[in-house]
Amino acid sequence: MMHKFWLVARAEYLRLVRRRAFLLATFGMPLLIMLIIGVSILLSVRSERGNLPLGVVDEAGVLVADLAPERYAGEDGPEIRIFESREAADAALNAADIQAYYVLNKGYLQSGQVELYYWDEPPKADARSAFDRFMRANLLADQPEAVQRRLLQGVDLVLRTADGRRQASENDFASFVLPFVIGMFFVFVVMGTAGYLLQAVTTEKENRMVEVMFTSVGSYKLIAGKALGLMAVALTQVGMWILAVAVGVMIAARYITFLQTLQAPWGFLGLVLLFFLPTYALIAGIMITVGSMVTELQQAQQIAGMVNLLFVVPFFFTVFLFTNPDNAVMVALTLFPTTAFITVAMRWGVTVIPIWQLVLSWVLLAGSAVTSVWVAARVFRVGMLRYGQSISLRGLYALLSGQRTG
């Protein structure tokens, strides 16, 4: 009997992945991602002037003569050249030998102010950082080697929560931002499929051939197989998008410096997948139930719009997320099936979620997903038998409680 279940899932999967809309969305999004990354790379390297050396005119007499500027420019910064006068630096700027030059006035040690001269646009962040490192190295030249090294390395900022359960450094930027991106991505991907689910159910109700399938497959296996096929389609699509992002980031990291320090939070990604599967099954079950209860697609879409709000409620409580992510409201949203996925994703970025909450949340979510598919199968079967008639909430309750409906 399970063989028929897998056949339904396979047939649904193959039918959907061959649709023009699926191919356009699946391969169009990666192309868009690659285009965006390509533009970012072009913007980062488009100006040859940005790769030119920086000039420095030392009127304050603070630069060390035997200090090699290239040593402090860093791998991502330009070369730094010292000029004897403003005139010499200005001539180099006009000849496009340098991108800009700084002038250290005679009162630099007292005021700390410098003058910057450039043509079209000021030096970019990596050039300014190179100049800052160069100046620190010169000002620290008379200090012991250990002091120089410590001050030149700068501060390794680590953020730690008051309870000490979670900490993050500057390199963990992705771990903080990614949960919110995942939450928005969930709304975009999964909620976007709600319309398709409703349309698919409406089509099945109009196609009387599905009644023949009931006799050989059974309503539960039919609906569960279709839900699994839809889930596989969603995973295929998301997988293609993630692959495109990963390849794009790997390519862009060769040109964009901050991408080189990003680390993939594999633990979080595994948790997202673990919660995504039952959440998608829950949504599929609810949408199939809604589509089976009504007779018109427009009416089903209106009801689905209200149902969708149940899944995006955590966004309305973002203020609690930043002020107290472990309060009773956030815990309740973590445990409630429709809000579990987004809440867990967002809380992961700002706090440490207790294991018992994760386990209980997933168990409740998985149980709700199985129940929703079971309910969808029963309602879909009755909806097929009552073609052209809608099922009221009272009729739904009677159906689930085993009572006869008229």
Stockholm file with secondary structure:
# STOCKHOLM 1.0

chainA/1-406         MMHKFWLVARAEYLRLVRRRAFLLATFGMPLLIMLIIGVSILLSVRSERGNLPLGVVDEAGVLVADLAPERYAGEDGPEIRIFESREAADAALNAADIQAYYVLNKGYLQSGQVELYYWDEPPKADARSAFDRFMRANLLADQPEAVQRRLLQGVDLVLRTADGRRQASENDFASFVLPFVIGMFFVFVVMGTAGYLLQAVTTEKENRMVEVMFTSVGSYKLIAGKALGLMAVALTQVGMWILAVAVGVMIAARYITFLQTLQAPWGFLGLVLLFFLPTYALIAGIMITVGSMVTELQQAQQIAGMVNLLFVVPFFFTVFLFTNPDNAVMVALTLFPTTAFITVAMRWGVTVIPIWQLVLSWVLLAGSAVTSVWVAARVFRVGMLRYGQSISLRGLYALLSGQRTG
#=GR chainA/1-406 SS CHHHHHHHHHHHHHHHHTSHHHHHHHHHHHHHHHHHHHHHHHHHHSCGGGGSCEEEEESSCCSCTTCCTHHHHCTTSCCEEEESSHHHHHHHHHTTSCSEEEEECTTHHHHCCEEEEESSSCCCHHHHHHHHHHHHHHHTTTSCHHHHHHHHHCCCCEEECTTSSCEEEGGGHHHHHHHHHHHHHHHHHTGGGHHHHHHHHHHHHHCTHHHHHHHHTCHHHHHHHHHHHHHHHHHHHHHHHHHHHHHHHHHHTTTCGGGGGCCCCHHHHHHHHHHHHHHHHHHHHHHHHHHHHCSCHHHHHHHHHHHHHHHHGGGGGHHHHHHCTTSHHHHHHHHSHHHHHHHHHHHHTTSCCCHHHHHHHHHHHHHHHHHHHHHHHHHHHHHHHTTTCCCCHHHHHHHHTTCCCC
#=GC SS_cons         CHHHHHHHHHHHHHHHHTSHHHHHHHHHHHHHHHHHHHHHHHHHHSCGGGGSCEEEEESSCCSCTTCCTHHHHCTTSCCEEEESSHHHHHHHHHTTSCSEEEEECTTHHHHCCEEEEESSSCCCHHHHHHHHHHHHHHHTTTSCHHHHHHHHHCCCCEEECTTSSCEEEGGGHHHHHHHHHHHHHHHHHTGGGHHHHHHHHHHHHHCTHHHHHHHHTCHHHHHHHHHHHHHHHHHHHHHHHHHHHHHHHHHHTTTCGGGGGCCCCHHHHHHHHHHHHHHHHHHHHHHHHHHHHCSCHHHHHHHHHHHHHHHHGGGGGHHHHHHCTTSHHHHHHHHSHHHHHHHHHHHHTTSCCCHHHHHHHHHHHHHHHHHHHHHHHHHHHHHHHTTTCCCCHHHHHHHHTTCCCC
//
